[in-house]
Every structure is written in structure tokens, then in C-alpha cells.
């Protein structure tokens, strides 16, 4: 018996010793990011290791703590409107002599292309709509001067309804709709409600919503959704791959019924990698986020993991997407892969193309917002701590203004309409408690 105890204790001691030996040493870099002219702290700066993809964000006082385990380390500091800064640590002696137990200052200099940029709008608090109405918002769209929203009544995911309000949030009408997947607007401006099996045309009459069955989902995906432009003698259709990344725009001429490639964006070789990244996102985060609120500690952990995974994605693969707009006498294509604006005539001929003359960082979402009433285009950038909309002059490719929303986190479903920016906001992750807010941006 004593022999067995001795063997057991020896095994435990050996196991503890092995664990102590196997522990990985973690090194720490403490820094503060400052602006070049005012030397004021700069919040929301991304600090990422280009080798491992791990990264952190500077806080409200510009400070950050970056931890690593192996050498070398190659840090990039990036922020919208500023030139990136770099830091390289090759070995342990360099770390000990310069960085250990020190607060390292980093100064970011304004990008010359951004210095003359005028910030439009302000950081004032936005106006919240539907304060007294017992609905939480899942998705919304602005159509014919109204807001149509997919909602949960009384925060119950089983009670899904469509809600109709005006732009001030006055409630007019609601109707049950349990299987809505998305809203879709076709090239004619018609609005559809896409469900799991069918597609309904949405019409507004006398402050009420009318849903008319249009077709089955398969016919919709094949015959309605791909058509982006419909002219008298031709159509422009979009081919999208299964991963939704590789886009081809084709001209379908009615006289010869053949397809002519108008424009191609993306690379087929990136398709498989895009699919694996999507699976990574779902596996790591979807199962960990419930529909209710989570505590701040959990939120910080999830945000940190999402940030790290995003750096992995952005380091190895730039998502391919594009946006096409029919302006009547011409067609604009925003190519996110080449960072260009391309203009085609009504016969498909290339009229001109312009390089987008701003720093398109990895925080660019790839979405373009078009204010149809005022004919203005905005590119959307998204940090963990803030959201930016940068206005672009499509004829020059230059930025001419910027909307900065820094008082709201977890912003999504942005809509632009007549000098007003509408967006969904929630205080935490999940679908409960989402509300529509808006602000003017002149």
C-alpha cells in the first residue's frame, strides 16, 4: 500500500513539474497612441501583429496592452485618416533593453489625403424611434418615405411581425410574419419580403402594408434577384458564387440573347478560403451568443476573440465585393478589390475610372450607401468602438466629408435617406432591445 502511495505521489510531482516547465512565458508591451499635432490620446487604434494576426484596440486614453509569447513581433498601428505606424521586436535582448516595464509612446501622423477632409454632422446623440412601442427590431428598410421593420413583439422571438412607421417613428400598422429572411429591392424599386420558401411583394397603401405572393424562392433567386439594371435593349445581371464573393456583371442584349462580360471583380482562388473563414466565424461565435443580454465580462471576451479572428481574416484574405448603381445616364461600379470607381455608359462602354483616394484600411466593410434624393455616396468603415461613413466624390475618387458615430457600439443595418442616417443600435449582443435611431448629417 505504501508503495502504491509512493508511486502516486511521484506521478503527481512529475506532472506538476512538467506543467511548470511547459508554461509559456508571456511578454507585455504597454503603449499610448497620440496624434501628431495636438499630442492628444487617440482612441480606437488597431494594434495587430502581422505574423500571428493577434491584435488589440487602444482605449479612450489612447493606451493599450499587447501580449505575445514568441519572437519576432511585427506590430502595425492603424487608424482611419492616419498613416500606419510599425514596430518590430526581433529578440529578447531588444525587448529587455527597450520595452520591458516601459510605457511606449506612438505618434500617428495625419494622412495627407485626409488633412483637408471636412467632418460632416456631429457627435451629438442620435434620436431614438419607437420608444413606447413594445417591439424590438431585427432588421429594417426605408421605402417610399416609410420605415418597414422586422420585429419581435414584447421581445419574444416567436412573435415576429412586420411594422410600418413614418420616418419619425409614428406607428401605423403591424402584421404577423414568422418566416422573413430578408428585404430585397429590385432594379425597379419594388420591395420584396423573402421568406424560407416564397417571396412576397410589399406594397404600402393608406398607411397599411399589403403582402402579395410573387413567386417561389427558387424562381426569385434565378430570375429577379440577379437583374441589377434593366434598359430598353439590354439588362445587366450579376453572377455570384456560392460563397457570395466572386462577382461577374454581364450584359444580356435582347437582340442576340447572348451574355457579354461587363466587369469582373474578385478571384476564384480565394473562394475556398472564404468558405473556411465563414465556418470559423460560425463555429467560434454563433454558439456562444444567445438572444438575450450577456454580462460585460463575457462581452469583452467575445469582442476580443472576434477582433483576433478579424485580424486573421484581414491579414490573409480581403473579402471580395462590389456595388453597382444605375444613375440613369450612366452606371457606377465600386470595385473594392481594386479600390476603384468605374463608370460605364448606357451601352456598357467604359467612360472613365478613378482610384479611390483614401486609405481603405481593413476596417472597410465593403458597403456603399447611396442617398438617392441627394445623389451622395458613402463608404462604411467599422471599428469595434466606432463607425465611420466617408463621403466619396465618384468623379474624383476623393473623400469630401465624414460622419463619425462614436457614442454607439454594435451598430448595424445602416440606411441613408435625405440627409438622415438611420441605424440599429443595441446595448449588448443579441436581438433583444434593438432600436432604430437617426441623426442628421447635412
N, C-alpha and C positions, 0 to 999 in steps of 0.2 A: 504493500500500500504506500509506504514511504517512497519507494522507487517510482511509483506512478506519479505521486505528487511532485517529486523532483523533476521528472521529465516534463510534466505540465507547466511548472514554474519556469523551467529553462526555455520552453517553447514560447511562453508569454514574453519573457525578457528579450529573446531573439526577435520576436515580432515587433515589439516596441522599438528596439534598436534599429531594425530595418526601416520602420516608418520614420524615425528621426533622420536617418541617413537620406531617405528618399524625399524628404521635404524639399520643395523648390524655393530658393531664395527669391523674394520679390523686391525689386528696386523701385524707388519712387522719385518722380520729377515733379516738383512744385513750381508753378509759374503763374504770372499775371500778364494779361494781354492789354496793351494800351494803344490808343490812337496816336498817329504821328504828330499832329499839330497841337492838340489840347492835352495830350498825355492822360486823358480820362480813360477809366476802365472800359473795356469793350466786351459786352456780354454776347453769348450765342455763337462764339467762335468754335469751329470744329477742330479738334486736335487729334490726328489719326496717324498711326504707324503704317507706312506704305507697305511694309513687309508682312505684317500679321493681319492688318485690316482693323485692329482694335482702336477704339477712339473714345474721347470724352468731349464734353461741351463746357466752355467757360461760363461761370455763374454771373450773377448781377454785378459783382465787384470785379469782374474780369479774371478771377482766379480759377485755377484748375489743378487737379492732381492726376497725373498719369502714371500707372504702374505697369512694369514689364518684368519679364523673367530671363530673357536671353539677349545677347548682343549679336549683331549690331541693331541699333534702333534708328529709324529714319522718320522723323515726325514732320507732318505737314500741318500748318495752321492756316485755315481758310475761312473767309467771311465775305459775304456778298458786298461788292463795291470796293474791296481791298485786294491788294496784291498778296499772293500767298507767301508765307514765311516758312523756312525749313530749319530743321535741327538734326544733326547726325551725331550719334554716340557710338563709337566703334568698339570700345573695350572698357573693362572695369577700372583701369587706372584713370582714364579720362573722366569716367563718372565720379570717382572718388575725389579727384582734384578740383572739379568744376561744379558738379551738380548736387553732390550729397549734402543734405541738410541746408540747402540754399533755396531762396525764392527767386526764380529766374525771370527777369522782365523780358517781354517780347513786344516789339513795336510793329504794328501793321500800317502800311502806307496806302493812302487812297489810290485806287486805280485811276489813271489819267482819263480813261474813257468815262469815268463816273463822277469826276470832280464837278462838272457843270450841271449834273443832274438835279432837277428840281423835285423835291418830295411833295407829292400832291396829297391832299387830305390831311388828317391829323391823327394823333394817337388818342383822341377822345374816346370815351366809352361808346360802344355801339348801342343802338336801340333794340330792345328785345320785343319780339312779337308774341302774340298768343299767350300772354302771361296768365290769364284767368281760365284758359280753355284746358280741359282735362285730357290733353293729348301730349305724347312725346313724339318727336319727329324722327323718322328713319331716313327719308330722302325727300327732296322737293325739287320743283322746277317752276320757272316763271314762264307763263304762256298767255299771250294776248292781254297783258296787264294784270293778270291774276297769279296767285300762288297756288299751286296744286301740290299737296304733300301726302306722302305715305306715312301713316301714323299708327301708334298703339294707343288705344283708348284706355285711360286710367293706368298707363304703364304696363298693360297686360299684353304680352306678345301674341296671345290667342285672339285678341280683338283688334284685327288690322282693318283700318279704314282709310279711304281717300278723303282728304279735306280740301275745301275750296275757300280761299280768303282773298281779299284785295291786298294791295301792296302795303297797307298799313296794319294788316293782321286782323281785320274785321271778319269774323266767321260768318260764312254764308250757308255752307252746305257740307254734309259729310255722308258717305255711303260705304257699307262694308265691302272689303275686297281682300281676301285672305291670301291669294297666291301671287301677288305682284312681285316681279323680279326687278324691273327697271322701267324708267320712262325713256321714250325714244322719239325724236323729232326728225321727220324725213326731209327731203330736199325741197318740198313744197311748203314746209312749215306746219304740217299736220302732226299732232301729238298722239302717241300710242302708249297704251299700258300693256307691257309684255309680261305674261304670266308663264307658268311652267309648261302649258300646253297650247294656249291660244293667245291671240293678240287682239286688243280692243282699241278702236278709235275713240279718243276722248274729245267731246265737244262741250262748249260752255254756252248756255242759253238761259237768260233770265236768272242769273246768279245761281244756276244749278249745273251739276255735272251730268252728262249723258254718256254712257258707255255702249258703243255699238260694236258687236262682233265683226272683226275684219277678216281674219284668216287663221289657219293653224300656224304654230311656231315654225315648222319646217319651211312652209311657203314664205313666211315673213323673212327668215334668215336668207333665203335664196333669191327672192325677187324684190324686196322692198329695202331692206337694211343696206345692201351693198351700193345702192344708187346714191351718189353724192351730188351730182349735178345733172339736170335734165334740160337740154336745149332743144331747139326745133329740129336739128338734123343729127344730133348725137347725144349720148349720155356719157358721163364719167362714173365708172364703178370702181369699187375698191376690193381687191383681193386681200384677205387677212388670213394668216396661217392659224393653225390650231392653238398655238401659244399666244396669238394676238400680237405678234411682234413684227413679222416680216410683211410689209405693205407693198402692194403694186397698185397703181392707178391706171386704169385702161379707158380709152375712148372707144365706145361702141357706136359706130356710124350706122345710121338706119339704111343707107343706100346699098352697102355691100355686106352688112351684118357681120363684119369681122372686127376683131379687137386689136387695137393698136396701143402699145405701151406708152403711156404719157409720162410716167415718172415712177422711179423705183427707189425705195428707201429701206435700208437695213441689210443684213447679211444672213444668209441661210445657215451659215456655220454656227451662229450664236443661238439657234433655236433650241438645241438640246440643253444647253447651259441655262437658258431662260426657264425651261420646264423644271429643271432640277432646283433652281432658286425658288420657284413658286412652291414646290413641295417642301423645301426647307422652311419657308415662312409659315406655311400651314402647320407643319409638324411641331415647330418650336413655340408658336404663339397662339394659334387658334384655340387649342385645347386648354390654354391657361387663362383665357379671358372669358369670364362669364358675362351674362347680360346685366348684372347689377353693378353696384359700386364696389371698388376694391380699396383697401387702405393705402395710404400714401407710400408706405414702405414697399408694398408689392408693386405699386405703380412705378416707383423709381427703378426697381429691379427689372421690370418688363421694358421700360423705356431704355435702360442701359443695354439690354440684350438686343432690342430692336436696332439701337444705334450701331452696335457692333456688327450685327448682321447686315445692316445697310452699307457699312463700310466695305464688307466683303463683296457685296453686290457691285458697289460703285467702283471698287478697285479693279475688279475682273471683268465687268460687263456693264456697258451703258445701255439701258433699255431703249429699244428702237420704237419710235412712234412718230406720228406726223399729224398735221391738221390741215384740212382743205376748206377754203371758204369761197363761195360763189358770190362775187360782188357785182354781178350783172354784166358789166362790160369786160370783166377780166376774172381770173381765178388765181387766188393766192394759196401757195403751199408752204407751210412752215416745216422745214426739214430739221428735226432735232439731231439727226445723226451727223449731218454736215454743218449744222448750225447756220442755216441759210434761210432766206425768204425768197421764193421763186414765184414769178408772175407769168401766167400764160394767158394768151388771148382766147377769144371765143371759139377759135378753130383749133385750139390746142397748141399753137405755136408759142415758143418761148419768147417773151418780150424782154425780160430782164431778170437778174438775180442779184441779191445783196447779201453780204455776210452780216450776221447779227453781231453788232459791235459792243457786246458786253461780255463780262466774264461769266460764262454759263457753267457754274460750278456743279458739283454732284448733287446739290440741293434742288436743282431744277426738276420739277415734277414732270415736265414734258407736256403740260396742258396749256392751251392758249384760250383766253377768254375774249370774246368779241362783243362789244357794246354796239348792237345793231343800230340803235337810234342815233348814236353819236359817231359811229364808224371809228371806234378806237379798239386797239389790240393790246392785250396784257399777257405777259408770261408769268406763270406762277412758280414761286420758289417756296420751299417749305423747310424750315428748321424745326427741331424739337421744341424750341422755345418761342418761335415766331413764324409768321407767314408774310411773304412779300409778293406784291404784284407789280411788275416792272412794265411800264407802257413802252411800246415799240412803235416807231415810225416805220411802216413796212417799206416805204420808198427809199429810205436811207439805211435801215437796219440799226439805227441808233436809239438808245433809250432817251425818252423825253420826260419821264416822271416816274414816281414810285409811290405805291401805297404800302405802308408798313403797319401791320397789325401785330402788336407785341403784348397786348393785355389779355389775349385769349389763346389757350392751348387746345389741342385736339380739334382743330378746325378742319372741316371738310365740306364737300358739296357746294363749292363757291359758285355764285351766279352774279353776273354783271348786267345791270339794266338801268339805262337812262341816268348815269352819274351816281348810281347807288350800288354798293357792294353788299350782297346778301350771302350769308354763310350759316352753316350749322355749327353749334358750339355745345360742348358738354363739359362739366367739371371733372369728369372722370371717364375711364374706359367703360364701354358698354352702350346699350341702346336706350337706357332709361334716362329721362331727364334732358334729352336733347331739345334745344330750342333754336328757332330761326332769329338771327339778328341782322341788322343792316346799318350801314353808315354811308354818308355822302363823301364823295371824293373830288368834286369839282375839277 
